[in-house]
């Protein structure tokens, strides 16, 4: 359940892009290759520059915002399916990453 006193993931990312917030995370990673439509890549690349982070870190943030927005519109059984973790998925994790995104205005 979401805490209504905390900003949504979209609000937090908007604050990062505005220079009013930052975030830091550590997580296991999986290497994937993906082709982006050029208009989406340009937006993400520009957002990464604004947030002083890698394109990869910004892609992760944008995915989190999208999944968070979608989550409220799904029935519980679909949410549970989304959070199912298989051993095959765990075995794909090949490294750990520490990402810092955003720099607050002084």
Secondary structure, 3 states (H helix, E strand, C coil): CCCCCCCCHHHHHHHHHCCCCCEEEEEEECCCCCCCCHHHHHHHHHHHHHHCCCHHHHHHHHHHHHHHHHHCCCCHHHHHHHCCCCHHHHHHCCEEEEEEECCCCC
